[in-house]
């Protein structure tokens, strides 16, 4: 093959990453000189571009991945652009962001630098819009690593954001995406010394890789949220909200419900309402067949069922369900690795549990979450404020959603939570944050603090002088001990006065 230079794809991809990071670093250095108004003008242009092209990008994502529904992806694209921008437009992120003259404190927003954005196949365009906006809003550059099965739509979403940003004056190179997608490229991106922070949205293995990269990271663990229908709930409305959520984009949002837990006294009513609204309860044989395809032999989710319709999943399992079935539901009593209905299922499939009362339902929800999904999200449908409060106090989640669809409530569409497509799971979920991640998670805060008292004042305000003035009974042995003993006696007096 004389005259033809062969280049290994992995080496080519690594070189691409290095060049993009270098360009991003240069661009970010220029962006860091922009004031708040300049940054905001860029973001406004980006948000408008994303909302305007929401349908085109939704179609691209659906055609490339085969996941979800185009109308719902349009909503996600609009929410990830215009919706996010509406929520963050007034945030101060650049320069002086807070000042308290009375305390002599000034807080200054400092960009982190170059962000590595890991993009999932389930939300490949809306997540690009969202992460681009929060990165630029906070004065950072961002380099994306797309999921291989969603590469083209992620690239197109990145190009759209970059073009809009540059048209508003953003330095070229501040928003980019890897085109030669390899595992080596993603590893190089996450481990590169010029990466200030990794925003990892994806599977558990990807999140673990981000945290073990050696660079700071914010990762999102799996969602496996139960939806609890308590006996005081409006059952018809609760079922409607659960089905609205679980069918939204065919269940691809990680905050969506994965199981339903209810109580014995209302069990039959809940089942009847699910059936009335399009829930299909699997018989034992059907349940076993669907369960067999939900997970792979490794125990991880089967990608073949992600974002698919109930009819597609049923056909894949070798069964037939009605055309109007909206969600497949399997009765369940167990929780564990070999119990697929107790795990995360990013498709219209739910496990269904019944418990005698709210206390046992509370414990079951904790078991489900600690098995998978700790720190993420769960929902409760109830009118009993005392029970709701108990769930909020006890559940190992970062978001307890009350009387709302989980998929839309978790990301902040139907709740007052910060609109976000990166939902932190806190320490219990192995995440560095429990926030709905936004621009303030992507800045450091430099604090200027003026002196407000002198050492003489501190000494004068201390309790110690008054003790020193009081006679202290000592023995000859005490005198021999010296200063250490005296200090101990003084501390004892301090503690006695504080009791």
Secondary structure, 3 states (H helix, E strand, C coil): CCCCCCCCHHHHHHHHHHHHHHHHHHHHHHHCCCCHHHHHHHHHHHHHHHHHCHHHHHHHHHHHHCCCCHHHHHHHHHHHHHHHHHHHCCCCCCEEEEEECCCCEEEEEEECCEEEEECCCCCCCHHHHHHHHHHHHCCCEEEEECCHHHHHHHHHHHHHHHHHHHHCCCCCCCEEECCCCCHHHHHHHHHCCCEEEEEEECCHHHHHHHHCCCCCEEEECCCCCEEEECCCCCHHHHHHHHHHHHHHHHHCCCCCCCEEEEEHHHHHHHHHHHHHCCEEECCHHHHHHHHHHHECCCCCECHHHCCCCHHHHHHHHCCCCCCCCCEEEEECCCCCCCCHHHCCCCCCEEEEEEECCHHHHHHHHHHHHHHCCCEEEEEEECCCHHHHHHHHHHCCEEEEEECCCHHHHHCCCCCCCCCCCCECCCHHHCCCCCCECCHHHHEEEEEEECCCCCHHHHHHHCCHHHHHHCCCCCCHHHHHHCHHHHHHHHHHHHHHHHC
